[in-house]
Amino acid sequence: AVGGSGLDGDGDGGEPSAAEAAEAHEAVRIDFSTIDIRGDADEPIEKELASTLAEIEGMAPNMKALEQFDEVQARLHSMEGEHRETATAAKSVTQRFLAVQSKRHTLFMAAFDHVSRVIDAVYKDLTQVEGVPLG
């Protein structure tokens, strides 16, 4: 029986006999007697299912993260703008302070030079004693 399936027994390539079909059916038969049909059998499965679902939820991306990122980025840009404004204001105040400091120094030195030139004559007049010719 060349080309036969080997299941039919007669080697003609046709349908298997009823006995062979019954034998094949018995080989595939499932024994349901070992299955526990009480409700306890579902508990471990439900626990494992709940555990697996919790694990999956833990792996899920935070959907609010993108929204939070956008909010933080907007605040960052706002803060950068405020920083630039503050830095510009600080630079302006520093320049004004240095200008006032320079003006004060110039005025002080002018007053100091004037006093140092004039004080010599005033000091000599105040400390002049009749018996001492230079003071």
DODRENPA-165705 format. One record per residue (C-alpha): residue number from 1; x, y, z; residue in three letters. Coordinates in steps of 0.001 Angstrom, whole numbers. Each point is the difference from the previous one (the first is absolute). Last residue first. Layout:
+------+---------+---------+---------+------+
: resi :    east :   north :      up : resn :
+------+---------+---------+---------+------+
:  NUM :       X :       Y :       Z :  ALA :
...
+------+---------+---------+---------+------+
END
This chain:
+------+---------+---------+---------+------+
: resi :    east :   north :      up : resn :
+------+---------+---------+---------+------+
:  135 :   53823 :  128278 :   64852 :  GLY :
:  134 :    2852 :    1001 :   -2114 :  LEU :
:  133 :    1221 :    3128 :    1921 :  PRO :
:  132 :    -440 :   -1234 :    3557 :  VAL :
:  131 :    -332 :    2778 :    2590 :  GLY :
:  130 :   -3359 :    1240 :   -1094 :  GLU :
:  129 :   -1591 :   -3439 :    -377 :  VAL :
:  128 :   -1672 :    -985 :   -3229 :  GLN :
:  127 :   -2008 :   -3196 :     319 :  THR :
:  126 :   -3282 :    1196 :   -1443 :  LEU :
:  125 :    1518 :    2034 :   -2842 :  ASP :
:  124 :    2350 :   -2850 :    -967 :  LYS :
:  123 :   -2873 :   -2466 :      -9 :  TYR :
:  122 :   -2105 :    2261 :   -2218 :  VAL :
:  121 :    2874 :     428 :   -2475 :  ALA :
:  120 :     635 :   -3775 :    -181 :  ASP :
:  119 :   -3686 :    -853 :     -40 :  ILE :
:  118 :    -661 :    1584 :   -3370 :  VAL :
:  117 :    1938 :   -2396 :   -2228 :  ARG :
:  116 :    -984 :   -3157 :    1951 :  SER :
:  115 :   -3628 :    1132 :     129 :  VAL :
:  114 :    -149 :     523 :   -3776 :  HIS :
:  113 :    1674 :   -3361 :    -720 :  ASP :
:  112 :   -2389 :   -1768 :    2398 :  PHE :
:  111 :   -3048 :    1676 :   -1543 :  ALA :
:  110 :    1109 :   -1025 :   -3511 :  ALA :
:  109 :     813 :   -3511 :    1254 :  MET :
:  108 :   -3434 :    -285 :    1607 :  PHE :
:  107 :   -1732 :    1219 :   -3164 :  LEU :
:  106 :    1855 :   -2519 :   -2182 :  THR :
:  105 :    -633 :   -2844 :    2455 :  HIS :
:  104 :   -3700 :     879 :     240 :  ARG :
:  103 :    -272 :     129 :   -3807 :  LYS :
:  102 :    1712 :   -3401 :    -305 :  SER :
:  101 :   -2321 :   -1537 :    2578 :  GLN :
:  100 :   -3052 :    1551 :   -1698 :  VAL :
:   99 :    1100 :   -1465 :   -3367 :  ALA :
:   98 :     761 :   -3362 :    1612 :  LEU :
:   97 :   -3465 :     -72 :    1557 :  PHE :
:   96 :   -1646 :     929 :   -3322 :  ARG :
:   95 :    1907 :   -2789 :   -1758 :  GLN :
:   94 :    -953 :   -2492 :    2722 :  THR :
:   93 :   -3658 :    1056 :    -237 :  VAL :
:   92 :      33 :    -528 :   -3776 :  SER :
:   91 :    1682 :   -3388 :     333 :  LYS :
:   90 :   -2512 :   -1038 :    2653 :  ALA :
:   89 :   -2895 :    1059 :   -2253 :  ALA :
:   88 :    1418 :   -2001 :   -2912 :  THR :
:   87 :     538 :   -3026 :    2248 :  ALA :
:   86 :   -3546 :     315 :    1329 :  THR :
:   85 :   -1473 :     162 :   -3502 :  GLU :
:   84 :    2104 :   -2962 :   -1149 :  ARG :
:   83 :    -996 :   -1981 :    3094 :  HIS :
:   82 :   -3684 :     796 :    -530 :  GLU :
:   81 :     250 :   -1287 :   -3568 :  GLY :
:   80 :    1792 :   -3147 :    1173 :  GLU :
:   79 :   -2672 :    -485 :    2657 :  MET :
:   78 :   -2754 :     171 :   -2622 :  SER :
:   77 :    1859 :   -2429 :   -2254 :  HIS :
:   76 :     422 :   -2387 :    2945 :  LEU :
:   75 :   -3664 :     343 :     960 :  ARG :
:   74 :    -994 :    -946 :   -3559 :  ALA :
:   73 :    2376 :   -2996 :     136 :  GLN :
:   72 :   -1483 :   -1091 :    3306 :  VAL :
:   71 :   -3518 :     175 :   -1424 :  GLU :
:   70 :    1019 :   -1887 :   -3166 :  ASP :
:   69 :    1698 :   -2682 :    2107 :  PHE :
:   68 :   -3112 :    -329 :    2158 :  GLN :
:   67 :   -2115 :    -562 :   -3112 :  GLU :
:   66 :    2495 :   -2539 :   -1318 :  LEU :
:   65 :     110 :   -1753 :    3374 :  ALA :
:   64 :   -3792 :    -143 :     292 :  LYS :
:   63 :    -157 :   -3237 :   -1982 :  MET :
:   62 :    2441 :   -1679 :    2350 :  ASN :
:   61 :    1253 :   -2860 :   -2098 :  PRO :
:   60 :   -1396 :   -3461 :     742 :  ALA :
:   59 :    2485 :   -2304 :    1718 :  MET :
:   58 :   -1690 :     296 :    3384 :  GLY :
:   57 :   -3371 :    -657 :   -1618 :  GLU :
:   56 :    1423 :   -3200 :   -1476 :  ILE :
:   55 :    1315 :   -1086 :    3406 :  GLU :
:   54 :   -3382 :     677 :    1597 :  ALA :
:   53 :   -1689 :   -2024 :   -2757 :  LEU :
:   52 :    2429 :   -2881 :     572 :  THR :
:   51 :    -630 :      10 :    3731 :  SER :
:   50 :   -3765 :     100 :    -515 :  ALA :
:   49 :     243 :   -2906 :   -2480 :  LEU :
:   48 :    2223 :   -1968 :    2391 :  GLU :
:   47 :   -2480 :     559 :    2801 :  LYS :
:   46 :   -2906 :    -941 :   -2282 :  GLU :
:   45 :    1797 :   -3181 :   -1078 :  ILE :
:   44 :     799 :    -914 :    3583 :  PRO :
:   43 :   -3663 :     526 :     965 :  GLU :
:   42 :   -1600 :   -1756 :   -3000 :  ASP :
:   41 :     561 :   -3527 :    1318 :  ALA :
:   40 :   -1858 :     815 :    3178 :  ASP :
:   39 :   -3337 :     460 :   -1867 :  GLY :
:   38 :    -617 :   -3759 :    -375 :  ARG :
:   37 :     282 :   -1542 :   -3456 :  ILE :
:   36 :    3329 :   -1707 :     693 :  ASP :
:   35 :    1174 :   -1467 :   -3301 :  ILE :
:   34 :    1381 :   -3550 :     188 :  THR :
:   33 :   -3229 :   -1580 :   -1263 :  SER :
:   32 :     144 :    2058 :   -3192 :  PHE :
:   31 :    2009 :   -2647 :   -1863 :  ASP :
:   30 :     459 :    1295 :   -3518 :  ILE :
:   29 :    -490 :   -2407 :   -2943 :  ARG :
:   28 :    2660 :     354 :   -2692 :  VAL :
:   27 :    1150 :   -3623 :      32 :  ALA :
:   26 :   -3613 :   -1178 :     296 :  GLU :
:   25 :    -917 :    1896 :   -3198 :  HIS :
:   24 :    2920 :   -1611 :   -1864 :  ALA :
:   23 :   -1230 :   -3466 :    1077 :  GLU :
:   22 :   -3553 :     826 :   -1051 :  ALA :
:   21 :    1269 :    1179 :   -3411 :  ALA :
:   20 :    2091 :   -3171 :    -372 :  GLU :
:   19 :   -3000 :   -2170 :     790 :  ALA :
:   18 :   -2206 :    1947 :   -2401 :  ALA :
:   17 :    2471 :    -554 :   -2837 :  SER :
:   16 :    2151 :    2777 :   -1277 :  PRO :
:   15 :   -1174 :    1746 :   -3214 :  GLU :
:   14 :    1762 :    -747 :   -3263 :  GLY :
:   13 :    3689 :    -399 :    -906 :  GLY :
:   12 :    -349 :   -3662 :   -1060 :  ASP :
:   11 :    2404 :   -1324 :    2613 :  GLY :
:   10 :   -2560 :   -2127 :    1814 :  ASP :
:    9 :    1036 :    1112 :    3417 :  GLY :
:    8 :   -1413 :    3494 :    -317 :  ASP :
:    7 :    2427 :    1842 :    2204 :  LEU :
:    6 :    3217 :    -725 :   -1907 :  GLY :
:    5 :    -405 :    3162 :   -2019 :  SER :
:    4 :     409 :   -1730 :   -3308 :  GLY :
:    3 :    2498 :    1166 :   -2654 :  GLY :
:    2 :    1254 :   -3499 :    -753 :  VAL :
:    1 :   -2130 :   -2744 :    1323 :  ALA :
+------+---------+---------+---------+------+
END
